Amino acid sequence: MNDRLLPVIGYILLLVSVGQTAPGSLNGRIVGGEDAAKAQFPHQISLRNAGSHSCGGSIISRNWVLTAAHCVSYFDDDGELVINPASRYSIRAGSNDRFDGGVLLQVVEIVVHEKYGNFLNDVAVLRVESPFIYSASIQPIGLPSKNTPDNADIIVSGWGRLTHGGDIPRYLQWTTLTSLSLQECESRIKYGYPNILCLLHEADNGVCNGDSGGPAHYNNEVVGIAGFVYGGCGTTNPDGYARVYEFVDWIKAHTDIK
């Protein structure tokens, strides 16, 4: 473990799960968000663990979804990474309702970043059993063509808790956060890494449990993958996302995207 991370680990909460107890889960609306319009985020999916919503994700091709590594894996007592069986997971796409609508597809393959750990490289791709059929409500989102600028308005979406430890919304939520420089991220939460995207928000706003793996959007591209909050949901601390720009080559190497 990187020594510089030791003081903050106890205050960082992964955003996975909405009360499940299966391995890889923690006991997962956007805090301060609003209901998404129909087909506003046609790439957004609900990742289902044993039939229940646990994380978000993004359609990136007809066969692949982008999400967070911690949504589909855990570290055992020996510190070894264990990837959960793909058979446990399904994906609801094409609906803002986490209970109903759209289509349900079985996950058949999970690829987790080989350097995932310590809240870094928190990236995974999932292959579905049959291809997505594109429509107004089901569309892929592009990978970033350039690095995300500082101080930009970044839209985030998901089905995470409304407040820290609070209720889970039925319908997809969204809000707008602000990207920070690496220096500002380092100053605020000691996470000024090139592959981390820190998103700032006011109190009672931001992501929470159940938003994990979900997208941060900028210029119609997925620039972040929801990973963790620092000090609890809805604080004035920035939220931590995997910076997708740093993983474009890895994603292309492990999917059908060229």
Backbone torsions as a table, in degrees:
resi	resn	phi	psi	omega
1	MET	NA	138.9	177.5
2	ASN	-67.9	123.9	-174.6
3	ASP	-59.3	-31.7	-176.4
4	ARG	-67.8	-15.9	-179.4
5	LEU	-91.2	-15.1	-174.7
6	LEU	-54.9	-44.4	-176.3
7	PRO	-66.1	-20.4	-172.8
8	VAL	-105.6	-12.9	-174.4
9	ILE	-57.2	-39.1	-177.8
10	GLY	-66.4	-14.9	-178.4
11	TYR	-105.9	-0.3	-178.6
12	ILE	-100.7	133.7	-179.7
13	LEU	-119.3	122.4	170.3
14	LEU	-65.0	151.9	-171.3
15	LEU	-98.9	12.4	-176.8
16	VAL	-75.6	156.0	165.7
17	SER	79.7	150.7	173.4
18	VAL	-130.5	51.9	174.6
19	GLY	101.3	6.5	178.6
20	GLN	-78.4	160.8	-179.4
21	THR	-120.5	10.2	179.5
22	ALA	-69.4	155.9	178.0
23	PRO	-54.7	140.5	-179.8
24	GLY	92.8	-1.9	-179.2
25	SER	-110.1	156.7	170.0
26	LEU	-113.4	146.2	179.1
27	ASN	-87.8	NA	NA
28	GLY	NA	NA	NA
29	ARG	NA	149.2	160.7
30	ILE	-30.1	129.5	178.6
31	VAL	-70.6	126.2	179.0
32	GLY	73.6	19.7	-178.0
33	GLY	-94.3	-168.8	178.1
34	GLU	-140.1	161.5	-179.1
35	ASP	-60.8	136.4	174.1
36	ALA	-76.9	147.2	174.2
37	ALA	-75.0	158.1	178.3
38	LYS	-57.0	129.8	178.2
39	ALA	62.8	18.7	176.3
40	GLN	-66.9	-34.9	179.6
41	PHE	-129.0	73.4	-173.2
42	PRO	-68.3	-11.2	176.8
43	HIS	-87.7	-15.6	-175.3
44	GLN	-71.2	133.3	176.2
45	ILE	-125.7	160.0	170.1
46	SER	-103.5	119.1	176.9
47	LEU	-85.9	123.0	-175.4
48	ARG	-102.7	128.0	175.6
49	ASN	-109.2	113.4	-176.8
50	ALA	55.2	35.4	174.1
51	GLY	92.8	-6.2	-178.4
52	SER	-117.2	146.1	178.2
53	HIS	-58.5	131.7	176.3
54	SER	-128.8	-30.6	-175.1
55	CYS	-152.3	170.9	171.3
56	GLY	-101.9	-176.1	178.5
57	GLY	-179.8	174.9	-176.8
58	SER	-131.4	132.0	171.9
59	ILE	-70.9	124.7	179.1
60	ILE	-117.2	-10.5	172.5
61	SER	-162.2	180.0	-179.6
62	ARG	-63.6	-21.0	-174.0
63	ASN	-118.6	-7.6	-170.3
64	TRP	-132.0	147.2	176.9
65	VAL	-124.2	143.0	177.1
66	LEU	-103.4	131.9	179.5
67	THR	-150.4	-170.1	179.5
68	ALA	-92.0	144.4	178.6
69	ALA	-60.0	-39.5	-175.6
70	HIS	-69.7	-11.7	175.7
71	CYS	-72.6	-21.5	-172.0
72	VAL	-129.1	12.4	-177.5
73	SER	-152.8	170.7	175.8
74	TYR	-156.0	166.2	177.3
75	PHE	-103.0	129.5	-178.3
76	ASP	-78.9	-176.6	-176.0
77	ASP	-63.8	-19.8	177.9
78	ASP	-94.1	4.9	-179.9
79	GLY	80.0	11.8	179.1
80	GLU	-89.4	138.4	179.4
81	LEU	-74.3	129.8	177.4
82	VAL	-118.3	122.7	176.6
83	ILE	-92.0	125.7	-178.8
84	ASN	-66.4	154.5	178.8
85	PRO	-61.8	136.8	178.1
86	ALA	-59.8	-28.0	-177.6
87	SER	-61.7	-19.2	179.8
88	ARG	-77.1	-14.4	-169.1
89	TYR	-115.2	141.6	170.6
90	SER	-135.6	168.5	-175.4
91	ILE	-130.0	128.1	170.1
92	ARG	-99.2	124.4	-179.7
93	ALA	-126.0	152.7	174.3
94	GLY	83.2	17.6	179.4
95	SER	-146.3	142.3	172.6
96	ASN	-85.4	-9.0	-178.2
97	ASP	-94.9	115.6	-176.6
98	ARG	-71.1	-10.6	179.6
99	PHE	-98.1	-21.0	-165.7
100	ASP	-154.9	160.6	172.8
101	GLY	86.9	173.5	179.8
102	GLY	65.9	-145.9	179.7
103	VAL	-130.8	153.5	174.2
104	LEU	-113.8	126.5	179.4
105	LEU	-125.1	140.1	178.6
106	GLN	-78.9	139.2	173.0
107	VAL	-83.6	134.1	-178.5
108	VAL	-119.9	-11.2	179.0
109	GLU	-150.3	137.9	178.4
110	ILE	-125.8	128.9	175.0
111	VAL	-123.4	118.7	-179.9
112	VAL	-105.6	141.8	179.3
113	HIS	-56.7	131.1	-173.8
114	GLU	-66.7	-17.6	179.2
115	LYS	-107.9	19.5	177.9
116	TYR	-65.3	136.3	176.3
117	GLY	158.6	154.3	175.9
118	ASN	61.7	30.1	179.7
119	PHE	71.5	7.8	179.4
120	LEU	-108.8	155.0	179.6
121	ASN	54.7	39.1	-175.1
122	ASP	-83.2	70.7	-171.3
123	VAL	-135.5	137.8	174.6
124	ALA	-147.3	154.3	173.2
125	VAL	-124.1	144.2	-176.8
126	LEU	-123.7	132.6	176.0
127	ARG	-99.7	134.7	-178.9
128	VAL	-94.7	159.1	-173.7
129	GLU	-66.8	-38.9	177.4
130	SER	-132.0	150.6	-173.4
131	PRO	-64.4	148.8	171.1
132	PHE	-65.4	138.9	173.1
133	ILE	-98.7	112.1	-173.7
134	TYR	-68.8	145.0	178.8
135	SER	-155.4	-173.6	177.1
136	ALA	-61.0	-27.7	-176.3
137	SER	-100.5	-6.9	179.6
138	ILE	-132.5	109.5	-178.2
139	GLN	-146.0	150.2	173.6
140	PRO	-79.1	158.5	172.7
141	ILE	-114.6	143.8	-177.0
142	GLY	-75.3	153.4	172.6
143	LEU	-78.5	156.7	-175.9
144	PRO	-65.5	135.7	179.2
145	SER	-90.6	-14.8	175.7
146	LYS	-153.8	165.2	-176.2
147	ASN	-64.9	147.9	-178.9
148	THR	-71.0	127.6	-179.2
149	PRO	-73.0	159.9	173.9
150	ASP	-75.0	154.0	174.7
151	ASN	58.8	33.7	177.2
152	ALA	-100.7	152.6	174.2
153	ASP	-78.3	119.5	-177.2
154	ILE	-117.8	125.1	179.1
155	ILE	-89.8	134.0	175.9
156	VAL	-123.5	153.0	-177.7
157	SER	-145.2	155.0	178.8
158	GLY	167.8	177.7	179.3
159	TRP	-109.7	27.5	-177.3
160	GLY	-72.3	171.7	-175.9
161	ARG	-58.7	149.9	-178.9
162	LEU	-72.7	-31.0	177.2
163	THR	-145.4	169.0	178.1
164	HIS	-61.3	116.6	-177.8
165	GLY	74.8	9.5	-174.6
166	GLY	-92.1	-160.0	-175.6
167	ASP	-74.8	160.4	178.8
168	ILE	-106.6	129.1	-178.1
169	PRO	-76.4	153.2	174.3
170	ARG	-80.3	-33.9	-172.9
171	TYR	-109.7	147.2	-176.9
172	LEU	-57.1	135.3	-179.7
173	GLN	-113.8	159.8	174.6
174	TRP	-149.9	158.6	175.3
175	THR	-157.3	173.8	-178.6
176	THR	-117.1	127.7	178.5
177	LEU	-116.5	-179.4	-176.8
178	THR	-125.7	129.6	179.9
179	SER	-74.8	141.3	-179.4
180	LEU	-108.4	156.2	171.7
181	SER	-70.4	162.3	176.7
182	LEU	-60.7	-37.4	-179.3
183	GLN	-64.8	-42.6	-180.0
184	GLU	-68.8	-37.3	176.5
185	CYS	-63.2	-43.1	178.3
186	GLU	-62.9	-42.5	-178.4
187	SER	-64.9	-37.6	-174.1
188	ARG	-84.9	-43.1	-175.7
189	ILE	-135.5	11.9	177.8
190	LYS	61.9	33.9	179.5
191	TYR	-127.0	44.4	-179.9
192	GLY	-81.2	58.5	179.3
193	TYR	-98.2	144.3	-179.8
194	PRO	-58.8	-27.9	-178.4
195	ASN	-95.1	11.5	173.8
196	ILE	-112.3	133.9	175.0
197	LEU	-108.8	111.8	178.6
198	CYS	-89.9	128.7	-179.5
199	LEU	-118.7	120.7	-174.8
200	LEU	-92.2	149.5	178.8
201	HIS	-152.9	166.3	174.4
202	GLU	-76.6	171.0	175.1
203	ALA	-60.6	148.8	-179.8
204	ASP	62.2	38.3	175.1
205	ASN	-145.8	172.8	177.1
206	GLY	103.6	-168.4	-176.1
207	VAL	-96.4	166.7	-179.2
208	CYS	-153.5	-176.1	-177.0
209	ASN	-54.8	131.2	-176.7
210	GLY	103.0	-15.8	176.4
211	ASP	-87.1	-14.3	-178.8
212	SER	-45.6	140.4	176.5
213	GLY	81.5	-13.7	-177.9
214	GLY	-75.4	166.7	-171.5
215	PRO	-87.5	148.8	159.5
216	ALA	-106.8	129.8	-172.9
217	HIS	-112.5	140.0	173.8
218	TYR	-150.4	126.0	-178.9
219	ASN	53.0	41.8	177.4
220	ASN	61.9	28.3	175.1
221	GLU	-127.0	152.9	176.5
222	VAL	-88.4	110.1	-174.4
223	VAL	-105.3	-11.4	-179.4
224	GLY	-147.8	154.5	175.8
225	ILE	-121.7	119.9	-175.2
226	ALA	-59.5	128.3	-175.4
227	GLY	-125.1	-53.8	-174.1
228	PHE	-153.8	159.7	168.9
229	VAL	-116.3	154.7	-177.1
230	TYR	-112.9	114.6	177.7
231	GLY	84.2	7.4	179.2
232	GLY	111.2	160.0	-179.2
233	CYS	-71.6	141.0	173.2
234	GLY	79.8	11.3	173.3
235	THR	-78.2	-177.5	175.8
236	THR	-90.9	4.8	175.1
237	ASN	-75.3	146.9	176.1
238	PRO	-67.7	153.2	175.8
239	ASP	-91.9	149.4	-177.3
240	GLY	-100.7	126.9	177.6
241	TYR	-123.4	148.1	167.7
242	ALA	-71.0	130.2	-178.9
243	ARG	-82.1	105.5	-170.8
244	VAL	-61.7	-32.5	-179.6
245	TYR	-53.6	-35.6	-178.8
246	GLU	-74.4	-9.5	-175.4
247	PHE	-118.8	9.3	-176.5
248	VAL	-58.1	-46.4	-179.4
249	ASP	-63.0	-41.4	178.8
250	TRP	-63.1	-44.0	179.7
251	ILE	-61.8	-45.2	-180.0
252	LYS	-64.5	-34.7	-179.2
253	ALA	-69.4	-22.2	-174.8
254	HIS	-114.6	9.2	177.6
255	THR	-135.9	-170.3	179.2
256	ASP	-96.0	12.4	179.3
257	ILE	-81.3	131.8	-178.0
258	LYS	-104.8	NA	NA
